[in-house]
Amino acid sequence: MLIQRGESEQLLNARVEKLESDRQSAIETSASLQRRLATSDAEKKYAERSAIKLHKDKAALKNTLDKVASQYLHFDAICTKKNI
């Protein structure tokens, strides 16, 4: 009976060690995933800020092109009047 108890205790200790190892592995995996999520969130925020900046730059370029086109038409009209 004592032998069986000793064997059972050894089996239980092996199971406890396995569970502790699995738990530690799960903790490490969780920490790794949390770091990856934080990195992804930072990259997402950077991309969003870049998209906003690009949108503003696009609007500014469109305004500049509109002004240049308007000035060109105005200049062309003046040149045309002088040639008439």
HELIX and SHEET records of a PDB file:
HELIX    1   1 LEU A    2  ASN A   83  1                                  82    
END                                                                             
